[in-house]
Amino acid sequence: MMPDQLRPRRGVLAIRASSAKQGFDGDSPDAQREQGVRFAEQQNIVIVNTLSYLESASKETQPMQNVIDYCAQHKDEIDVVIVKSIDRFTRGGSYFYDQLKMQLEPFNIDLIDIYGVISNTKVNTLEHLNVKYRWSVYSPSRKSELLEAERAKDELRDIMSRMIGAEVRYTRLGYWMRSAPYGYTSKRIDTTNGKRYVLLPEPDEAPFIHKMFDLRIQGILNDTQIVDKINKLGYASRHFNRRAFADKTQVSARLGGNKLTLKRFWLYIANPIYAGVIYEKWTEDQPVKAQFDGLVSFKRFNAANRGKITLSEKNGVVTLAKLESPDFQRQKGTHDAEYPYRKVVTCSTCEQPLYGSAAKGRHKYYPGYHCNKRGHHFRVPKEKLETAVEEFVQQITFTPDHIDNVMKAIETVWNKRQRRLTRMR
């Protein structure tokens, strides 16, 4: 029988890259795999499986939790988990690192890194007395491991602060720092601020955007007819890859190529980027004149939006004015005083909570409660449902004990909401 110290250990090689770009251009899975294989050979470890993930490790759901779960299912087949470094294992700091590593201990599976920061050596401070307690056994490297985990988290914060900070700054200068919207393609050019991205018309897509604005300005067709016409001309949304949940290096589906919808058409028409104006969170919701020309002029943009959104420029300063929406169109959240039984009363067909909104008729709006796109149609006028609820409630009788229980429940909910509001302040 081979002595334990000479028997090869069985290991899982865990690989993680933060994004698809890093996965292909930076610290790639292939590079980590080569390093892991070489390290395993030196340490007399036989790699029984390699698990790769292309996902950020700073989130609440840690990608390496999948490795832990795999080890739990194959606990009798694995002795060690190999990672390149602690920042490849997690970027969530010492808390997530400790939580993940501790899950391996019941299975007697060690976690090791190529750089040698992680040590599984245990020291008993009462070994000289031949006495052992749970508190007397500790890992000398634990502090350095936790410090390295915190350093990885801080490094992530520094990297993101530099990168996002620069992107915000250049966006406010009028450059484009995101993926190109439909109708545009991005191009990197030399500028006084270095090499930056601007948007240029995309030859196959820009004509559709021009046509949408032209038809809207003409006013001959309604929006539904415009959408139908654009689709007949051959409009199709961009294709894109959906990547597998467990392995972002693998493409699970090819999506896109969809027809234009009414909602998408409205988003195109109202987007100031088509007039060469950047208006978003990074500009603090203030319009910024882009360092590139739009697909339409301010005049055409304003005409197509018919006063709902108006762009103007004076002395190089762009102004964006929005027509205030009617009260019934404003988003009021779950607790809407106008529809008190919204998400309270359920649908008689699917037993899911009803929504409340006003349907537009020829001459006025018709408020009502309805089921929200669940494969069937259910709608009841607002007044009819509320009257029915009130009549039903009036017929209900309660015992004094039940009333006390209801009042206590109301008080509990009220106190929770007050505490939540206090924290928000």
C-alpha positions in Angstrom: 0.0 0.0 0.0 1.3 3.5 -0.9 2.1 5.7 2.1 -0.3 8.6 2.6 2.4 11.2 2.1 3.2 9.7 -1.3 -0.3 9.1 -2.5 -1.4 11.8 -4.9 -4.2 14.1 -3.6 -7.3 14.6 -5.7 -8.1 18.2 -6.6 -10.6 20.5 -8.3 -9.1 23.4 -10.2 -11.4 26.5 -9.7 -11.0 29.2 -12.3 -12.7 32.6 -12.4 -12.5 35.7 -14.5 -14.5 38.8 -13.7 -15.9 39.5 -17.2 -16.0 38.2 -20.7 -13.4 40.8 -21.7 -11.1 39.7 -18.9 -11.8 36.1 -19.7 -10.6 36.5 -23.3 -8.0 39.3 -23.1 -6.8 39.5 -19.5 -6.4 36.9 -16.8 -8.0 34.3 -19.0 -9.3 30.9 -18.0 -6.7 29.3 -20.3 -3.8 31.1 -18.5 -5.2 30.1 -15.0 -5.7 26.5 -16.2 -2.0 26.3 -17.4 -0.8 27.7 -14.0 -3.1 25.4 -12.1 -2.0 22.3 -13.9 1.7 23.1 -13.5 1.2 23.8 -9.8 -0.8 20.5 -9.3 2.1 18.5 -10.9 4.6 20.1 -8.5 2.4 19.4 -5.5 1.6 15.8 -6.4 -2.1 16.6 -7.0 -4.3 14.9 -9.6 -6.9 17.3 -11.0 -10.1 15.4 -11.3 -12.2 18.3 -12.6 -11.8 21.9 -13.7 -14.7 24.4 -13.0 -14.6 27.8 -14.8 -16.7 30.8 -14.1 -16.9 34.2 -16.0 -18.5 36.3 -13.4 -17.8 39.0 -10.8 -16.9 37.7 -7.3 -18.0 40.9 -5.5 -21.7 40.1 -5.6 -23.9 38.6 -2.9 -24.1 35.4 -4.8 -20.6 34.2 -5.0 -19.6 32.2 -8.2 -17.3 30.0 -6.1 -20.3 28.8 -4.1 -20.8 26.5 -7.1 -17.4 24.9 -6.4 -18.3 24.4 -2.8 -21.6 22.8 -3.8 -19.7 20.5 -6.2 -17.3 19.5 -3.5 -20.2 18.7 -1.1 -21.7 16.4 -3.7 -18.3 14.6 -4.4 -16.7 14.9 -0.9 -15.3 11.4 -1.0 -13.6 12.1 -4.4 -11.8 15.4 -3.6 -9.0 16.3 -1.2 -8.2 19.9 -2.2 -9.5 22.9 -4.2 -6.9 24.9 -6.1 -7.3 28.6 -7.0 -4.8 30.9 -8.6 -5.1 33.5 -5.8 -7.5 34.7 -3.2 -8.8 37.5 -5.4 -9.7 34.8 -8.0 -11.6 33.0 -5.2 -13.6 36.0 -4.0 -13.6 39.8 -4.2 -16.2 40.1 -1.5 -13.7 40.6 1.4 -12.9 38.6 4.5 -16.5 37.9 5.3 -17.3 36.0 2.1 -13.8 34.4 2.1 -14.3 33.0 5.6 -17.8 31.8 4.8 -16.8 30.0 1.7 -13.7 28.4 3.1 -15.4 27.2 6.3 -17.9 25.2 4.2 -15.1 23.0 3.0 -13.9 22.1 6.6 -16.6 19.5 7.4 -15.6 17.6 4.3 -11.8 17.7 5.1 -11.2 19.4 1.8 -8.3 22.0 1.8 -8.3 25.2 -0.1 -4.9 26.2 -1.5 -3.6 28.9 -3.8 -0.8 29.0 -6.3 0.9 31.9 -4.6 1.1 30.1 -1.2 -0.8 32.6 0.9 -3.4 30.0 2.0 -2.0 27.5 4.5 -4.0 24.6 6.0 -1.5 24.0 8.8 -3.2 23.8 12.2 -1.4 24.7 15.4 -2.5 23.6 18.9 -1.3 26.0 21.5 -1.6 23.3 24.2 0.2 20.6 22.2 3.1 20.5 24.8 0.6 19.5 27.4 -1.1 16.9 25.2 -4.4 18.8 25.7 -6.6 20.0 22.9 -9.6 22.3 22.8 -11.5 23.8 20.0 -10.2 27.3 20.9 -6.6 26.1 21.2 -6.4 25.0 17.6 -5.9 27.7 15.0 -4.4 28.5 11.6 -1.4 30.8 11.7 -2.1 32.0 8.2 -5.7 32.9 8.8 -5.0 36.6 9.6 -2.9 37.0 6.4 -5.6 35.2 4.4 -8.3 37.6 5.7 -6.0 40.6 5.1 -5.4 39.4 1.5 -9.2 39.0 1.0 -9.8 42.5 2.2 -7.0 43.8 0.0 -8.7 42.1 -3.0 -11.9 43.8 -2.1 -10.1 47.2 -1.7 -8.3 46.6 -5.0 -11.7 46.0 -6.7 -13.0 49.3 -5.3 -9.9 51.2 -6.5 -10.1 49.7 -10.0 -13.8 50.4 -10.3 -13.4 53.9 -8.9 -10.7 54.7 -11.4 -12.5 53.1 -14.4 -16.0 54.4 -13.7 -14.8 57.8 -12.5 -12.9 58.2 -15.8 -16.0 57.1 -17.8 -18.3 59.5 -16.0 -15.8 62.4 -16.6 -15.5 61.7 -20.3 -19.3 61.2 -20.7 -19.8 64.7 -19.2 -17.3 65.9 -21.8 -19.6 64.5 -24.5 -17.9 61.3 -25.4 -19.7 57.9 -25.5 -18.6 55.3 -22.9 -21.3 52.6 -23.4 -22.3 50.2 -26.1 -23.6 52.0 -29.2 -27.4 52.4 -29.3 -29.4 51.1 -32.3 -28.6 53.3 -35.4 -25.1 54.0 -34.3 -21.7 52.4 -34.2 -18.9 53.4 -31.9 -15.4 54.5 -33.2 -12.3 55.4 -31.3 -10.7 58.6 -32.5 -7.8 60.9 -31.4 -9.1 63.9 -29.5 -7.6 66.6 -27.3 -8.6 64.3 -24.4 -6.7 61.3 -25.8 -8.3 58.4 -27.7 -12.0 58.4 -27.0 -15.1 56.9 -28.4 -17.7 58.7 -30.5 -20.8 57.5 -32.3 -21.2 57.4 -36.0 -24.2 56.4 -38.1 -24.5 52.6 -38.6 -25.1 52.1 -42.4 -27.7 49.4 -42.0 -29.6 50.7 -39.0 -29.5 54.5 -39.2 -31.9 54.6 -42.2 -34.6 53.0 -40.0 -34.1 55.7 -37.3 -34.4 58.4 -40.0 -37.6 56.9 -41.3 -39.2 56.7 -37.9 -38.6 60.4 -37.3 -39.7 61.3 -40.8 -43.0 59.4 -40.5 -43.7 60.8 -37.0 -43.1 64.4 -38.3 -45.4 63.9 -41.3 -48.3 63.0 -39.0 -50.1 61.0 -41.7 -49.8 57.7 -40.0 -50.5 56.9 -36.3 -47.8 55.3 -34.2 -49.1 51.7 -34.8 -49.1 52.2 -38.5 -45.6 53.7 -38.4 -44.4 50.6 -36.5 -46.0 48.3 -39.1 -44.4 50.2 -42.0 -40.9 50.2 -40.4 -41.3 46.4 -39.9 -42.3 45.9 -43.5 -39.2 47.8 -44.6 -37.1 45.1 -42.9 -36.4 46.4 -39.4 -34.8 43.8 -37.0 -33.2 44.4 -33.6 -29.5 43.6 -33.1 -28.4 40.1 -32.6 -26.5 39.2 -29.4 -25.2 36.2 -27.6 -26.7 34.9 -24.3 -24.0 33.2 -22.3 -24.5 30.1 -20.2 -25.3 30.8 -16.5 -22.7 28.4 -15.1 -20.0 29.1 -17.7 -19.9 32.6 -19.3 -17.4 31.4 -21.9 -20.1 29.3 -23.5 -22.8 30.8 -25.7 -26.2 29.3 -24.8 -28.4 31.1 -27.3 -28.3 33.6 -30.2 -31.0 36.2 -29.6 -32.2 39.4 -31.3 -33.6 40.0 -34.8 -37.0 41.0 -33.3 -39.6 43.2 -35.0 -40.1 46.8 -33.9 -42.7 47.2 -31.1 -44.7 50.3 -30.2 -42.9 50.7 -26.9 -39.5 50.4 -28.5 -40.6 53.0 -31.1 -41.5 55.5 -28.4 -38.1 54.9 -26.7 -36.3 55.7 -30.0 -38.3 58.8 -30.7 -37.8 60.2 -27.1 -34.1 59.4 -26.8 -32.0 62.7 -27.1 -29.0 60.7 -28.2 -30.4 60.7 -31.7 -30.2 64.5 -31.7 -26.6 64.3 -30.5 -27.4 65.0 -26.8 -26.3 62.7 -23.9 -28.8 62.7 -21.1 -28.4 60.1 -18.4 -27.4 59.3 -14.8 -23.7 60.0 -15.5 -24.5 63.5 -16.6 -26.7 64.0 -13.5 -29.8 64.0 -15.7 -28.5 67.1 -17.4 -28.3 67.3 -21.2 -24.7 67.4 -22.6 -23.9 68.2 -26.2 -22.1 65.2 -27.6 -18.8 65.4 -29.4 -20.5 63.9 -32.5 -23.4 64.8 -34.6 -26.8 63.2 -34.0 -28.9 61.4 -36.7 -31.5 64.2 -36.6 -31.4 67.9 -35.9 -33.0 69.5 -32.8 -35.8 70.8 -35.0 -36.7 67.4 -36.3 -36.4 65.8 -32.8 -38.7 68.4 -31.3 -41.2 68.0 -34.2 -41.3 64.3 -33.8 -41.8 64.5 -30.0 -44.7 67.1 -30.5 -43.9 69.2 -27.5 -43.5 66.3 -25.0 -39.7 66.8 -25.1 -38.0 69.9 -26.4 -34.3 70.4 -27.1 -32.8 73.9 -27.5 -29.3 75.4 -27.5 -28.1 78.8 -26.6 -24.5 79.9 -26.4 -23.3 76.3 -26.5 -25.6 75.2 -23.6 -28.2 72.6 -24.3 -31.5 72.7 -22.5 -34.0 69.8 -22.4 -37.6 70.5 -21.3 -40.2 67.8 -20.7 -44.0 68.3 -20.7 -45.3 67.2 -17.3 -47.3 64.0 -17.5 -51.0 63.9 -16.4 -51.5 62.6 -12.9 -52.9 59.3 -14.1 -49.7 58.6 -16.0 -47.3 59.2 -13.2 -45.7 56.2 -11.5 -47.1 55.9 -8.0 -45.6 52.6 -6.9 -47.4 49.7 -5.1 -49.4 51.9 -2.7 -51.5 54.1 -5.0 -54.2 56.0 -3.3 -56.2 56.2 -6.6 -56.3 52.4 -6.7 -56.4 51.3 -3.1 -57.1 47.6 -3.9 -54.2 47.3 -6.4 -52.1 44.2 -5.6 -54.7 43.4 -2.8 -57.7 41.9 -4.6 -56.8 38.9 -6.7 -57.9 37.8 -10.2 -60.8 35.3 -10.3 -59.0 33.4 -13.1 -55.3 33.0 -12.0 -55.7 34.2 -8.4 -52.8 36.7 -8.8 -53.0 40.3 -7.5 -54.8 42.7 -9.8 -53.2 45.9 -11.1 -54.9 49.3 -11.5 -54.7 51.7 -14.4 -56.8 53.9 -16.7 -57.5 52.7 -20.3 -57.7 55.4 -22.9 -61.0 55.7 -24.8 -61.9 57.9 -27.7 -62.9 60.8 -25.5 -61.8 60.0 -22.0 -60.0 57.5 -19.7 -61.6 54.5 -18.1 -60.0 53.5 -14.7 -60.2 49.9 -13.8 -58.5 46.9 -12.2 -57.0 44.3 -14.5 -54.8 41.2 -14.6 -51.4 42.0 -16.0 -50.4 40.0 -19.1 -50.8 36.5 -17.8 -52.3 34.8 -20.9 -55.9 35.8 -20.3 -58.0 39.0 -20.1 -59.7 40.2 -17.0 -60.7 43.8 -16.3 -63.3 45.3 -14.1 -64.3 49.0 -13.8 -62.7 50.7 -10.8 -66.0 51.9 -9.3 -67.7 48.5 -9.7 -64.9 46.6 -7.9 -64.5 49.1 -5.1 -68.3 49.2 -4.5 -68.3 45.4 -4.3 -65.5 45.3 -1.8 -67.1 48.0 0.4 -70.4 46.1 0.4 -68.7 42.9 1.3 -66.7 44.5 4.1 -69.9 46.1 5.6 -71.4 42.6 5.9 -68.5 41.2 7.9 -68.8 40.9 11.6 -66.0 40.3 14.1 -65.8 39.0 17.7 -64.0 41.3 20.1 -61.0 38.9 20.4 -60.6 38.9 16.6 -60.7 42.7 16.5 -57.9 42.9 19.1 -55.8 40.5 17.0 -56.4 42.6 13.9 -55.5 45.8 15.7 -52.3 44.2 17.0 -51.3 43.1 13.5 -52.0 46.6 12.1 -49.9 48.1 14.9 -47.0 45.7 14.1 -47.0 46.6 10.4 -47.3 50.3 11.2 -44.3 50.1 13.6 -42.2 48.3 10.9 -42.9 51.0 8.4 -42.1 53.7 10.8 -38.7 52.1 11.6 -38.0 51.8 7.9 -38.8 55.4 7.3 -36.6 56.4 10.2 -33.6 54.5 8.7 -34.2 56.1 5.3 -34.0 59.6 6.8 
